[in-house]
Amino acid sequence: MSDDPYSVLGVKPQASQDEIRAAYRALAKKLHPDLNPGDKQAEEKFKQVSAAYDVVGDPEKRARYDRGEIDASGAERARERYYRDFHGPGAEKHAYSSSGGFADFMESEDVLRDLFGRSGRLRLRGQDVLYSLPVEFLEAVSGATKRITMPDGGTIDVVIPQGTRDKQVLRLRGKGGPGVGGGEAGDALVEVEVKPHKFFTRVGDDIHLELPVSLPEAVLGAKLDVPTPTGPVRMTVPKGANTGTVLRLKGKGVARAGATPGDEYVTLKIVLPERPDAELDEFARRWRAAQNPRRHLEA
């Protein structure tokens, strides 16, 4: 082999042993003849990759290659001292022998052990399968169990943890594609799509709600039942509240395992009667505001 082993493996000469090992595994998995039956080009490349790893996959042989003591095939480079008086006295001092070739082969076999069984058959992990699962807003907040149908007609029950976020991916180990040659099955990756709610919105673990209040409730104050994800809660609207006033219900947001529950933030919105109200009209004509609400806009 004349090609530089680093180039064959697609790594830089400064690459770590872990990087070299990872590159070899990826190429061996891609080029192995079991995956490319009848492809002579892939078979030849597989041999080149294996030979390259035999040289630089072993730290000692890699160091000797980097020093120029062995070539890209792992063979000794001719040096004068190896041949001087080779057949004469002291020849045994200059002759070179090594059992490293077999050891390197065994290490290569160790690397492939995760990919191939002892029978030599290819063993690959099954593919991961991605599913999209729509869930209701309150199901994601409070938790639920949903059922999905797989391509083969089977079903999987998916537990939606309390506090699941939109686009969160849930991993179901071993529920993906089957493995090859006895390899383990892949995983099912379930991407949760949380549907919007008609009046709740979520920001982080906090819940936001716009609460309509009447003019008397805002002027005089009131105690109102406010919806939360876990049911209505009694809340006090302070006297003289304005549209845009934000009130907090502590701990009434999203609860997640291992995290402090969020809060619910209630924004008041004063709503006038939809139908004309003569009494309100008369009150408005007689009432004079104590201050100009647009004063801050004047030049």
C-alpha positions as CSV (number, residue, x, y, z in Angstrom):
1,M,0.0,0.0,0.0
2,S,1.5,3.3,-1.0
3,D,-1.2,5.7,0.1
4,D,-0.7,7.7,3.3
5,P,-2.8,5.9,6.0
6,Y,-3.9,9.2,7.5
7,S,-5.3,10.2,4.1
8,V,-7.0,6.8,3.6
9,L,-8.8,7.2,6.9
10,G,-9.6,10.8,6.3
11,V,-7.9,12.2,9.4
12,K,-5.1,14.7,10.0
13,P,-1.6,13.4,11.1
14,Q,-2.3,15.3,14.4
15,A,-5.5,13.3,15.1
16,S,-5.9,11.5,18.4
17,Q,-6.1,7.8,18.6
18,D,-9.8,8.1,19.5
19,E,-10.4,10.1,16.3
20,I,-8.5,7.5,14.2
21,R,-10.5,4.7,15.8
22,A,-13.8,6.5,15.1
23,A,-12.9,7.2,11.5
24,Y,-11.9,3.5,11.0
25,R,-15.2,2.2,12.5
26,A,-17.3,4.5,10.3
27,L,-15.4,3.5,7.1
28,A,-15.4,-0.2,7.9
29,K,-19.1,0.0,8.5
30,K,-19.7,1.7,5.2
31,L,-17.4,-0.3,3.0
32,H,-17.7,-3.9,4.4
33,P,-18.4,-6.4,1.6
34,D,-21.5,-7.7,3.3
35,L,-23.1,-4.3,2.7
36,N,-21.7,-4.0,-0.8
37,P,-22.0,-7.5,-2.4
38,G,-20.2,-7.7,-5.7
39,D,-18.8,-4.2,-5.4
40,K,-15.1,-4.7,-6.1
41,Q,-14.3,-1.0,-5.6
42,A,-15.8,-1.0,-2.1
43,E,-14.0,-4.2,-1.3
44,E,-10.7,-2.8,-2.4
45,K,-11.3,0.4,-0.3
46,F,-12.2,-1.7,2.7
47,K,-8.8,-3.5,2.4
48,Q,-7.0,-0.1,2.1
49,V,-8.8,1.2,5.2
50,S,-8.0,-2.0,7.2
51,A,-4.4,-1.8,6.2
52,A,-4.2,1.9,7.1
53,Y,-5.6,1.3,10.5
54,D,-3.2,-1.6,11.1
55,V,-0.4,1.1,10.8
56,V,-1.7,4.1,12.6
57,G,-4.3,2.4,14.8
58,D,-1.5,1.1,17.1
59,P,0.3,3.9,19.0
60,E,3.7,2.2,18.7
61,K,3.5,1.4,15.0
62,R,2.1,4.9,14.4
63,A,5.1,6.5,16.1
64,R,7.5,4.3,14.0
65,Y,5.6,5.3,10.8
66,D,5.8,9.0,11.8
67,R,9.6,8.6,12.4
68,G,9.9,7.0,8.9
69,E,11.0,3.6,10.3
70,I,8.1,1.8,8.5
71,D,6.2,2.6,5.4
72,A,2.5,2.9,4.8
73,S,2.1,-0.9,4.5
74,G,3.9,-1.4,7.8
75,A,7.0,-2.9,6.2
76,E,10.5,-1.9,7.5
77,R,12.2,0.8,5.5
78,A,15.6,-0.3,4.3
79,R,18.4,1.0,6.6
80,E,22.1,0.2,6.2
81,R,22.5,-1.2,9.7
82,Y,19.9,-3.9,9.1
83,Y,22.0,-5.3,6.3
84,R,25.6,-4.7,7.4
85,D,27.3,-8.0,8.0
86,F,24.0,-9.7,7.8
87,H,25.5,-13.1,7.0
88,G,28.6,-12.5,9.1
89,P,29.4,-12.6,12.8
90,G,26.9,-10.7,14.9
91,A,24.3,-10.9,12.3
92,E,21.7,-11.6,14.9
93,K,22.3,-8.2,16.4
94,H,21.1,-6.4,13.2
95,A,18.3,-8.7,12.0
96,Y,14.8,-7.3,12.7
97,S,11.9,-9.5,13.6
98,S,8.5,-8.7,15.1
99,S,5.3,-10.4,16.2
100,G,3.4,-7.1,16.0
101,G,1.6,-7.9,12.8
102,F,-0.6,-10.5,14.5
103,A,-1.2,-8.3,17.5
104,D,-2.3,-5.5,15.2
105,F,-4.6,-7.8,13.4
106,M,-6.2,-8.8,16.7
107,E,-6.7,-5.2,17.7
108,S,-8.4,-4.6,14.4
109,E,-10.6,-7.5,15.1
110,D,-11.5,-6.0,18.5
111,V,-12.6,-2.8,16.8
112,L,-14.9,-4.7,14.4
113,R,-16.3,-6.9,17.2
114,D,-19.1,-4.4,17.8
115,L,-20.0,-4.5,14.1
116,F,-19.6,-8.2,13.3
117,G,-20.4,-11.4,15.3
118,R,-18.0,-14.2,15.7
119,S,-19.5,-15.9,12.6
120,G,-18.3,-13.0,10.5
121,R,-21.8,-11.8,9.7
122,L,-22.5,-8.1,9.7
123,R,-24.2,-6.9,13.0
124,L,-25.7,-3.4,12.9
125,R,-28.0,-1.5,15.2
126,G,-31.4,-0.8,13.8
127,Q,-32.4,2.6,12.5
128,D,-34.1,5.2,14.7
129,V,-37.6,6.0,13.7
130,L,-39.1,9.5,14.1
131,Y,-42.7,10.1,14.9
132,S,-44.8,13.3,15.3
133,L,-47.3,13.2,18.1
134,P,-49.9,16.0,18.5
135,V,-51.1,16.6,22.1
136,E,-53.4,19.0,23.7
137,F,-52.0,21.9,25.6
138,L,-53.3,20.7,29.0
139,E,-52.1,17.1,28.3
140,A,-48.5,18.5,27.9
141,V,-48.8,20.6,31.0
142,S,-50.4,17.9,33.3
143,G,-49.0,14.7,31.6
144,A,-50.9,12.0,29.7
145,T,-50.5,8.7,27.9
146,K,-51.0,8.7,24.1
147,R,-51.0,5.8,21.6
148,I,-49.2,5.9,18.3
149,T,-49.5,3.4,15.4
150,M,-46.2,2.1,13.8
151,P,-45.7,1.5,10.1
152,D,-46.2,-2.3,10.7
153,G,-49.6,-1.7,12.3
154,G,-48.4,-2.2,15.8
155,T,-49.0,0.4,18.5
156,I,-46.9,2.0,21.2
157,D,-48.2,3.7,24.3
158,V,-46.2,6.9,24.9
159,V,-46.1,8.5,28.3
160,I,-46.1,12.3,28.0
161,P,-44.3,13.6,31.1
162,Q,-45.8,16.4,33.1
163,G,-44.5,19.7,31.7
164,T,-43.6,18.5,28.3
165,R,-42.6,21.3,25.9
166,D,-43.5,21.9,22.3
167,K,-41.1,20.1,19.9
168,Q,-39.6,18.1,22.8
169,V,-38.4,14.7,21.6
170,L,-39.1,11.6,23.7
171,R,-36.9,8.5,23.2
172,L,-38.4,5.1,23.4
173,R,-35.5,2.7,23.5
174,G,-35.6,-0.4,21.4
175,K,-38.9,0.6,19.6
176,G,-37.3,1.6,16.3
177,G,-36.1,-0.4,13.3
178,P,-34.9,-4.0,13.8
179,G,-31.2,-4.7,14.0
180,V,-29.2,-6.6,11.3
181,G,-27.4,-9.8,12.1
182,G,-28.4,-9.9,15.7
183,G,-27.7,-6.2,16.3
184,E,-29.9,-4.3,18.8
185,A,-33.1,-2.5,17.7
186,G,-33.1,1.2,17.1
187,D,-35.1,3.7,19.1
188,A,-38.4,5.5,18.4
189,L,-38.0,9.2,18.6
190,V,-41.3,10.9,19.3
191,E,-41.5,14.7,18.6
192,V,-44.3,16.2,20.6
193,E,-46.4,18.9,18.9
194,V,-48.3,20.9,21.5
195,K,-51.6,22.4,20.2
196,P,-52.3,26.0,21.1
197,H,-54.9,26.6,23.9
198,K,-57.8,29.0,23.4
199,F,-56.8,31.3,26.3
200,F,-53.6,29.9,27.9
201,T,-50.2,30.6,26.6
202,R,-46.9,29.2,27.9
203,V,-43.6,31.1,28.4
204,G,-41.0,28.8,29.9
205,D,-42.7,27.2,32.8
206,D,-45.1,30.2,33.3
207,I,-48.7,30.4,32.1
208,H,-50.1,33.7,30.8
209,L,-53.8,34.5,30.7
210,E,-55.7,37.6,29.6
211,L,-58.7,38.0,31.9
212,P,-61.7,40.2,30.9
213,V,-63.2,42.3,33.8
214,S,-66.1,44.6,33.8
215,L,-65.8,48.3,34.5
216,P,-67.5,48.0,38.0
217,E,-65.1,45.1,38.9
218,A,-62.1,47.2,37.9
219,V,-63.3,50.4,39.6
220,L,-64.6,48.9,42.8
221,G,-62.4,45.8,43.0
222,A,-63.7,42.2,43.1
223,K,-63.0,38.5,43.9
224,L,-63.1,36.4,40.8
225,D,-62.6,32.8,39.9
226,V,-59.6,32.6,37.5
227,P,-58.9,29.5,35.3
228,T,-55.6,27.7,35.8
229,P,-54.3,24.5,34.2
230,T,-55.3,22.6,37.4
231,G,-58.7,24.3,37.9
232,P,-60.1,27.7,38.9
233,V,-58.5,29.7,41.7
234,R,-60.1,32.6,43.6
235,M,-58.2,35.9,42.9
236,T,-58.6,39.4,44.2
237,V,-58.8,42.2,41.7
238,P,-57.7,45.4,43.5
239,K,-59.8,48.5,43.5
240,G,-59.1,50.9,40.7
241,A,-57.3,48.3,38.5
242,N,-56.6,49.3,34.9
243,T,-56.4,47.4,31.6
244,G,-52.9,45.9,31.5
245,T,-52.6,45.4,35.3
246,V,-50.8,42.0,35.8
247,L,-51.5,39.8,38.8
248,R,-49.5,36.8,39.7
249,L,-50.8,33.4,41.0
250,K,-47.7,31.8,42.5
251,G,-47.0,28.2,41.7
252,K,-50.0,27.9,39.3
253,G,-47.9,27.5,36.2
254,V,-46.2,24.4,34.8
255,A,-44.9,21.8,37.2
256,R,-42.0,19.6,36.0
257,A,-40.2,16.8,37.8
258,G,-37.2,18.2,39.6
259,A,-38.0,21.8,38.9
260,T,-39.8,24.6,40.8
261,P,-43.4,25.1,39.4
262,G,-43.9,28.2,37.3
263,D,-46.4,30.9,38.0
264,E,-49.5,32.1,36.3
265,Y,-49.6,35.7,35.2
266,V,-53.1,37.2,34.8
267,T,-53.4,40.4,32.6
268,L,-56.6,42.4,33.2
269,K,-58.6,43.7,30.3
270,I,-61.5,46.0,31.0
271,V,-64.4,45.1,28.8
272,L,-67.5,47.5,28.3
273,P,-71.0,46.1,27.7
274,E,-71.6,44.9,24.1
275,R,-75.1,46.5,24.1
276,P,-75.8,50.2,24.8
277,D,-76.3,50.9,28.5
278,A,-78.2,54.2,29.2
279,E,-77.1,54.3,32.9
280,L,-73.4,53.9,31.9
281,D,-73.8,56.6,29.2
282,E,-75.3,59.0,31.7
283,F,-72.5,58.2,34.3
284,A,-69.8,58.9,31.6
285,R,-71.4,62.3,30.7
286,R,-71.4,63.3,34.4
287,W,-68.0,61.9,35.3
288,R,-65.0,64.1,35.0
289,A,-61.6,62.3,35.1
290,A,-59.3,63.5,37.9
291,Q,-56.4,63.6,35.4
292,N,-55.7,63.5,31.7
293,P,-54.7,59.9,30.8
294,R,-52.9,61.1,27.7
295,R,-50.8,63.7,29.5
296,H,-47.6,61.8,28.9
297,L,-48.1,62.0,25.2
298,E,-48.3,65.8,25.1
299,A,-45.3,67.7,23.8
